[in-house]
Structures are given as structure tokens and as C-alpha cells.
């Protein structure tokens, strides 16, 4: 078992490793008994530091102007962490940024990782929060510079020593043991690639020889889910064919299960991966739409699918769409002339059978008729047009972040990640942070299914 630990903390220009950069790094090399070496440096991110980040960390553009760029300290980071376990509080955040910086330099940085959040949860169960701030308060750890890399890394080092003392043998056996055997890996995937996978919520991608995306999936535990792919591959020829073509695995952490579902759906529709059979269709061919006629009655009609026209549902064919309307028409006693399956003047045939209540000939007014139409709409599109404006506020990618999904006038608008401390700033601030997305097919099914299970995450917008 390795007996060296690189206890690391970084500060960054933001929370997204795809676009943000490191502004400070601190490394304390620990041999299991004490700190034997350290490295602390500001880093020039080569991009502006947002004002709210500067207010939080105290690191501004002037401070990093003459600091070394990451490539200038990269060799020292590699050498110092070589042969050690990468330790951090919420390790995926720090590791993903450092790994991205090395990837841009054409170098594959790979270390085993240990998360002090997970370790604290295991050894001190029952706390409501395992943030570094709360653990320091509980354990009497002094943090000389919160939200500075050197201060948080030093506090994490003290926390690590306390946890190590609590159950040194137990945790080293359980958390540093390897879960995957070489025999279960695809032939073109190295063990280090699998070792680097997170045990967190997000979307993962299987990549082919030329970095083409073969498959997109989501999971609340990416590493465990991918492991199950590899274990069960022998059960289906198609799965074996896919595994033979995998040369790399990438992922995007979402924290939120809902955002993982939305992103997976969006990516499958956009990319149409070879091995995503069930969700490959880029768009439906026909949509069901509504309009109000001159007499005030809501009508259904079927036309080619056009996202910009806000269809209430999508279908693979016109017959499928009409069949769906017929089922709801019969259930809610709607007029077939008003849902597009019967034409001509006068009463509809269903009125003669007393199935229609007479909207076709003015015997039922639009107010009562349209109420049943709205019920049918709610069933067809999982409630999209009957929900109003609301946010779904859930977990973020780390313990100091929250995810926010927005639905406005029944339509999905997009999502954002916000600092947990900003949740008290009001709905306008949350709404302004949203990154707008197109509503793709299946989005309403995903959202409605999710909020049925998690109703407490829904925040109504007045």
C-alpha cells in the first residue's frame, strides 16, 4: 500500500473545469505520520477572475498578473505527487481541474484519489453537513485562510490526520483497494482510466479509436455503472461489440440527477451515438399542436414536428399522433372535429352516440369544453402546459453549490449552477443565472417523472 499522500487544494476562476482555470494551488506531502514537503503558489489563469470570485477568495487579477502559468509549475506538481495518493476535500473538483490543465499540455495525469468528505462520512456518520468549514468547527481545526488554497489545504491536512488516527487500517483497506480486476476491462482500456472515474452523479461517454462517441449514459455513481457495463458485457453480442471498440472514457459531473437525465437526453439527440438505440432519434417526425378557433374552442391538430412552434408532444408518425388524440378524445369526451379526425359541417358522429357533449354544434360552451382539453393536454405531454413557472433546486457538483432547473409557462428553459450562499439572494438572481436550452423531445417526461419523486425540490415562481 502506498504510504504517501498529496493533500491538495486549489482556487479557480469558477466551478466548471471545461472553461475555468486554476488561480492558486497548495500541496502538502504527507507520509502518514507528518507533512514531509509542501508547495504553494499562485497561478496566472490567463483569463479574468470574476469579481464575485475575488470577493470570496481574496485573489484578484493584480495578484496573479506576475504569477507563474500552470505549465511553468506542472513539472513540480508531477514530481511532488508522483507515487502518492491524491487527497482533497471533495476530491473530484480539485482533481478534475488539475487533470484538465495537464490534458491541455498533452500529458496524462493519473493518480489514485481519496476524498476526505467521503472518509468523514464513513468515520463520523450522522452529520448534516460535511463541508470543510463545518468539520473544522466540529473538530476544533483552525483554518487560517478559508477559501485560499494554502489555508484550506492545511486545514484538510489536519482533518486527514484526525481521520487517519480514527481508523487508519480500516480506511486504507477499503478506500484504497482496487475494485476492478484487469480481466473485466475492455481490451483497449487501461486500468488507470477506470481508476480515475468518479463515484458521483453525471454523464459518461464511451469513446472510439478516433475519439468518436460510441455511447452516452448517466448514473448516480459513474464508476459503479461503468463497472456494471464491463461485468455484464458477455450477456449480449451488441455489448461485446461496443466494449471491443472503446478506447477511452470521458464524463461530465452534474451533481444533480435531474440535470444528468436532461444532459444525457440532450447529448443522445445531438450526437446520435452508434450504441444508444432507444434514444437515438434526433427529432420526432410529427407533433401535436393546439390552437383556439374563432368560437373560442381549443383545437388539436397534427403537423410536421417543429420545436420552434412548441408542440405539446412528438410522435414518430402521423398515425401514432392521431391514435394518441383518439384515445384522449374518447377518455375526456372531446369532439373528433376539434381534435382533427373528423371533418364536415354539423354535428359530429360522436354527438349522435352521446360521446361528444356538443362543442361541434354549440351545445356545450368553450369554457367547460376547454377545461377537459387542458386535462387531455396534461396527459399527452406529462403536464407541460399546466405547470406554470417554477424552479427545481437540487444538489450541485460540490457541497457548496446548488443546481437550478427552470420551467416557464410549462416549457423547459435550461439550468444553472449557483453558489449555495447565493440561494438567499432571491428568485431573480437564480433566474438570471440560467443557461438557456432548447426543449428536446422527452424533456417533459424526464421533468415530470423527476418532480413526482422529488416534490420538495420544486420552488414556485410567483
C-alpha positions in Angstrom: 0.0 0.0 0.0 1.4 3.5 -0.8 2.3 5.5 2.2 2.5 8.9 0.7 -0.4 11.3 0.4 -0.6 14.6 -1.6 -3.1 16.7 0.2 -4.2 19.3 -2.3 -6.4 22.3 -2.6 -6.9 24.8 -5.4 -8.7 28.1 -6.1 -10.2 28.7 -9.5 -11.9 31.3 -11.7 -15.2 29.4 -11.4 -16.7 25.9 -10.9 -16.5 24.5 -14.4 -13.2 22.7 -15.3 -14.1 22.9 -19.0 -13.9 26.7 -19.1 -12.4 27.9 -15.8 -8.7 27.9 -14.7 -6.6 27.5 -11.5 -5.6 30.6 -9.7 -3.8 29.0 -6.7 -2.5 25.6 -5.7 -1.3 24.2 -2.4 0.2 20.7 -1.9 1.2 19.2 1.4 3.0 15.8 1.0 2.2 13.6 4.0 3.8 10.2 4.8 1.0 9.0 7.1 2.6 10.5 10.1 3.5 14.1 9.3 4.0 16.6 6.5 7.3 16.0 4.8 7.2 18.6 2.0 5.0 21.4 0.7 4.4 23.5 -2.4 2.2 26.7 -2.5 1.8 29.0 -5.5 -0.5 31.5 -7.1 -1.2 30.7 -10.7 -1.8 33.0 -13.6 -5.1 31.7 -15.1 -4.6 33.6 -18.3 -8.2 34.8 -18.1 -10.0 37.4 -16.0 -11.1 36.4 -12.4 -14.8 37.3 -11.9 -15.4 39.9 -9.2 -17.5 37.6 -7.0 -14.7 35.0 -7.1 -12.2 37.7 -6.0 -14.5 38.7 -3.2 -14.8 35.2 -2.0 -11.1 34.1 -2.3 -9.3 37.5 -2.0 -7.4 36.6 -5.2 -7.7 39.3 -7.8 -6.3 39.9 -11.3 -3.5 42.1 -10.0 -2.3 39.3 -7.6 -1.9 36.7 -10.3 -0.6 39.1 -13.0 3.1 38.1 -12.5 2.4 34.6 -11.0 3.7 31.5 -13.0 1.3 30.0 -15.5 0.4 26.4 -14.8 2.7 24.9 -17.4 5.6 26.6 -15.6 4.8 24.7 -12.3 3.5 21.5 -14.0 6.8 19.6 -13.6 6.9 20.3 -9.9 3.3 19.2 -9.4 4.0 15.9 -11.2 7.2 15.2 -9.3 5.8 16.1 -5.9 2.7 13.9 -6.3 4.4 11.0 -8.1 3.7 7.7 -6.3 1.3 9.3 -3.8 -2.5 9.3 -3.3 -4.2 12.5 -4.3 -6.2 13.7 -1.3 -8.7 16.6 -1.2 -11.9 17.7 0.3 -14.4 17.0 -2.5 -11.5 15.5 -4.4 -13.3 15.4 -7.8 -13.3 19.2 -8.0 -9.6 19.6 -7.5 -8.6 16.5 -9.4 -10.7 17.4 -12.5 -9.2 20.9 -12.8 -5.6 19.7 -12.4 -6.2 16.8 -14.8 -7.7 19.2 -17.4 -4.6 21.5 -17.1 -2.3 18.6 -17.8 -4.6 17.4 -20.6 -4.1 20.8 -22.3 -0.4 20.3 -22.1 -0.7 16.9 -23.8 0.2 15.0 -20.6 -2.0 12.3 -19.0 -2.1 13.0 -15.2 -3.3 10.0 -13.3 -3.3 9.5 -9.5 -5.4 7.4 -7.1 -7.8 9.6 -5.2 -9.1 9.8 -1.7 -11.9 12.2 -0.7 -11.9 13.4 2.9 -15.6 14.2 2.6 -16.4 10.5 1.9 -13.9 9.4 4.6 -15.5 11.7 7.1 -19.0 10.4 6.2 -17.8 6.9 6.8 -16.0 7.5 10.1 -18.3 10.2 11.5 -21.8 9.3 10.3 -24.8 11.4 11.2 -23.7 15.0 10.5 -26.0 17.2 8.4 -23.0 18.8 6.7 -19.5 17.6 5.8 -18.3 20.9 4.4 -14.7 21.7 5.4 -16.0 24.7 7.4 -18.4 22.6 9.4 -15.9 19.8 10.0 -13.3 22.3 11.2 -15.8 23.8 13.6 -16.8 20.4 14.9 -13.2 19.1 15.4 -11.7 22.4 16.5 -9.5 22.8 13.5 -8.2 26.3 12.8 -8.3 27.5 9.2 -6.0 30.5 8.9 -7.3 31.4 5.4 -10.6 29.9 4.4 -11.1 30.0 0.5 -7.4 30.3 0.0 -5.7 27.1 -1.3 -2.9 27.1 1.3 -5.4 27.7 4.2 -7.9 25.1 3.1 -5.1 22.5 2.2 -3.6 23.0 5.7 -7.0 22.6 7.3 -7.6 19.5 5.2 -4.2 18.1 6.3 -5.2 18.4 9.9 -8.6 16.8 9.2 -6.9 14.0 7.3 -4.6 13.3 10.3 -7.6 13.1 12.7 -9.4 10.8 10.4 -6.3 8.7 9.8 -5.9 8.3 13.5 -9.6 7.3 14.0 -9.4 4.2 11.7 -6.2 4.1 9.8 -6.1 0.4 9.0 -9.8 0.1 8.1 -10.0 3.0 5.7 -6.8 2.2 3.9 -8.0 -1.3 3.2 -11.5 -0.2 2.0 -10.9 3.1 0.2 -7.6 2.4 -1.5 -8.3 -1.2 -2.6 -8.9 -1.7 -6.3 -12.4 -2.7 -7.3 -11.9 -3.7 -10.9 -9.9 -6.7 -12.0 -7.9 -6.4 -15.2 -9.8 -9.3 -16.7 -13.1 -7.3 -16.8 -11.7 -4.3 -18.6 -12.3 -3.8 -22.4 -9.2 -4.7 -24.3 -8.2 -1.1 -25.2 -8.8 0.5 -21.8 -6.1 0.7 -19.2 -6.7 0.2 -15.6 -5.7 3.8 -14.8 -8.6 5.1 -16.9 -11.1 3.2 -14.8 -9.3 4.1 -11.6 -9.8 7.8 -12.4 -13.5 7.5 -12.8 -15.6 9.3 -10.1 -18.2 7.7 -7.9 -20.5 10.7 -8.4 -23.5 11.7 -10.5 -23.1 12.7 -14.1 -23.0 11.8 -17.7 -20.3 9.5 -19.2 -19.1 8.9 -22.7 -17.5 5.8 -24.3 -15.1 6.9 -27.0 -13.8 5.0 -30.0 -10.4 4.9 -31.5 -10.7 8.3 -33.2 -12.4 9.9 -30.1 -15.8 9.4 -31.7 -18.6 9.0 -29.1 -20.0 5.4 -29.2 -22.3 5.6 -26.2 -23.7 8.2 -23.8 -25.1 7.2 -20.3 -25.9 8.7 -16.9 -25.5 7.4 -13.4 -25.6 8.5 -9.8 -22.3 6.6 -9.5 -20.4 6.7 -12.8 -17.6 4.3 -11.8 -20.0 1.7 -10.5 -22.3 2.0 -13.5 -19.4 1.6 -15.9 -18.1 -1.4 -13.9 -21.5 -3.0 -14.4 -21.2 -2.4 -18.2 -18.0 -4.3 -18.2 -19.2 -7.1 -16.0 -22.4 -7.7 -18.0 -20.9 -7.3 -21.5 -20.7 -11.0 -22.1 -24.6 -11.3 -21.9 -25.2 -9.6 -25.3 -23.4 -9.6 -28.6 -24.0 -5.9 -29.1 -22.5 -5.1 -25.7 -19.4 -7.1 -26.5 -19.1 -5.4 -29.9 -19.2 -2.0 -28.1 -16.6 -2.9 -25.5 -14.2 -4.0 -28.2 -14.4 -0.5 -29.8 -13.9 1.5 -26.6 -10.6 3.3 -26.4 -11.3 5.9 -23.8 -14.0 7.1 -21.3 -14.9 10.7 -20.5 -17.5 12.2 -18.3 -19.2 15.4 -17.1 -20.2 15.7 -13.4 -23.6 17.2 -12.8 -24.2 16.6 -9.1 -27.9 16.7 -9.8 -29.7 13.5 -11.0 -32.2 15.6 -13.0 -29.5 17.6 -14.9 -27.8 14.2 -15.6 -31.0 13.0 -17.1 -31.6 16.1 -19.1 -28.0 16.3 -20.4 -28.0 12.6 -21.3 -31.1 13.1 -23.3 -29.8 16.2 -25.0 -26.5 14.6 -25.9 -28.0 11.5 -27.3 -30.3 13.5 -29.5 -27.5 15.7 -30.6 -24.8 13.1 -31.2 -26.9 10.0 -32.1 -24.2 7.6 -30.8 -24.0 4.2 -32.5 -24.9 2.2 -29.4 -27.7 4.3 -27.9 -30.5 2.6 -29.7 -33.5 3.5 -27.5 -32.9 7.3 -27.5 -31.1 7.8 -30.8 -33.9 9.6 -32.7 -32.8 13.2 -33.2 -36.3 14.5 -33.6 -39.9 13.3 -34.0 -41.5 13.5 -37.4 -44.9 14.8 -36.3 -46.1 16.9 -33.4 -49.4 17.5 -31.8 -50.3 21.3 -31.5 -53.2 23.3 -30.1 -54.9 26.5 -31.3 -58.0 28.4 -30.4 -60.7 28.6 -33.2 -62.9 31.6 -33.9 -65.6 30.4 -31.5 -63.1 30.1 -28.6 -62.7 26.3 -28.6 -59.3 24.7 -28.2 -58.5 22.5 -31.2 -55.8 19.8 -31.7 -54.0 19.4 -35.0 -51.1 17.3 -36.3 -48.3 18.8 -38.3 -44.6 18.1 -39.0 -42.5 18.4 -35.9 -41.1 21.9 -35.3 -39.5 22.7 -31.9 -39.9 26.4 -32.5 -43.7 26.0 -32.7 -43.8 24.4 -29.3 -45.6 21.1 -30.0 -47.2 19.6 -26.9 -45.9 16.1 -27.8 -43.8 14.4 -30.6 -44.5 11.2 -32.4 -42.7 9.0 -34.9 -45.6 9.1 -37.4 -48.9 10.9 -38.1 -50.9 7.7 -37.4 -49.3 7.4 -34.0 -50.2 11.0 -33.2 -53.8 10.7 -34.3 -54.1 7.4 -32.3 -53.0 9.3 -29.2 -55.5 12.0 -29.8 -58.3 9.5 -30.3 -57.6 7.8 -27.0 -57.6 11.1 -25.1 -60.7 12.3 -27.1 -62.7 9.3 -26.0 -61.5 9.5 -22.4 -62.3 13.2 -22.0 -65.4 13.2 -24.2 -63.9 15.6 -26.7 -65.3 16.4 -30.2 -63.5 14.5 -33.0 -64.0 17.5 -35.3 -62.0 19.6 -32.8 -59.2 17.1 -32.4 -58.7 16.6 -36.2 -60.1 13.1 -37.0 -63.5 14.1 -38.5 -64.4 16.9 -41.0 -67.6 18.4 -42.4 -70.4 20.6 -41.2 -73.0 19.9 -38.5 -72.8 17.6 -35.5 -70.0 15.0 -35.3 -70.8 11.3 -35.3 -69.8 11.0 -31.6 -72.6 13.5 -30.7 -75.2 11.2 -32.1 -73.7 8.5 -29.9 -73.7 10.9 -26.9 -69.9 10.6 -26.6 -69.3 14.2 -27.6 -71.1 16.8 -25.4 -71.9 19.1 -28.3 -68.9 21.5 -28.8 -69.2 20.9 -32.5 -72.7 22.4 -32.7 -72.5 25.0 -29.8 -74.5 22.8 -27.4 -71.5 22.9 -25.0 -69.7 26.2 -24.3 -66.0 26.6 -24.8 -65.3 27.2 -21.1 -66.3 23.7 -19.9 -65.0 22.1 -23.1 -61.6 23.7 -22.9 -61.1 22.5 -19.3 -61.3 18.9 -20.5 -58.9 19.7 -23.4 -56.4 21.0 -20.8 -56.7 17.8 -18.9 -56.0 15.9 -22.1 -53.0 18.1 -22.9 -51.7 17.4 -19.4 -51.9 13.7 -20.0 -50.4 13.9 -23.5 -47.4 15.9 -22.6 -46.9 15.0 -18.9 -48.3 18.3 -17.7 -46.1 20.7 -19.6 -48.7 23.4 -20.3 -50.4 23.2 -16.9 -47.5 23.7 -14.6 -46.9 27.5 -14.7 -43.5 28.9 -13.7 -41.2 27.1 -11.3 -37.6 26.1 -10.4 -36.3 22.7 -9.4 -33.5 23.3 -6.9 -31.3 20.3 -6.2 -27.7 19.2 -5.4 -24.8 20.8 -7.2 -21.4 19.3 -8.2 -19.9 20.0 -4.8 -21.1 20.7 -1.2 -21.1 24.5 -1.7 -23.2 24.5 -4.9 -26.8 24.0 -5.9 -28.4 23.1 -9.3 -31.3 25.1 -10.6 -33.6 23.9 -13.5 -36.2 26.4 -14.8 -39.6 25.7 -16.3 -41.5 28.8 -17.6 -45.1 28.7 -18.9 -44.8 24.9 -18.9 -41.7 24.9 -21.1 -38.2 23.8 -20.0 -35.8 26.8 -20.3 -32.5 25.4 -19.0 -30.4 25.0 -15.9 -27.6 26.6 -13.9 -25.3 26.0 -11.0 -25.1 28.6 -8.3 -23.1 29.0 -5.1 -25.2 27.8 -2.1 -24.6 31.2 -0.4 -26.4 32.9 -3.3 -29.7 31.0 -2.7 -30.8 33.7 -0.3 -30.4 36.5 -2.9 -33.9 35.9 -4.4 -35.6 34.3 -7.4 -34.5 37.0 -9.8 -30.8 36.2 -9.2 -31.4 32.5 -9.7 -33.4 33.1 -12.9 -30.7 35.4 -14.3 -28.1 32.6 -13.9 -29.9 30.1 -16.2 -28.1 28.9 -19.3 -31.0 28.6 -21.8 -31.5 25.3 -23.6 -33.8 24.1 -26.4 -36.6 21.8 -25.3 -35.8 18.5 -26.9 -38.2 15.5 -27.1 -38.6 13.6 -23.9 -37.7 16.6 -21.7 -41.2 16.8 -20.2 -41.3 13.1 -19.4 -38.0 13.5 -17.6 -39.0 16.6 -15.6 -42.4 15.3 -14.7 -41.1 11.9 -13.6 -38.5 13.6 -11.5 -40.7 16.1 -9.6 -43.2 13.3 -8.8 -40.3 11.6 -6.9 -38.8 14.9 -5.5 -41.7 17.4 -5.0 -39.8 19.2 -2.2 -37.3 20.5 -4.8 -39.9 22.5 -6.7 -39.9 26.2 -6.0 -42.9 28.1 -7.5 -42.2 31.5 -9.2 -44.9 34.0 -8.3 
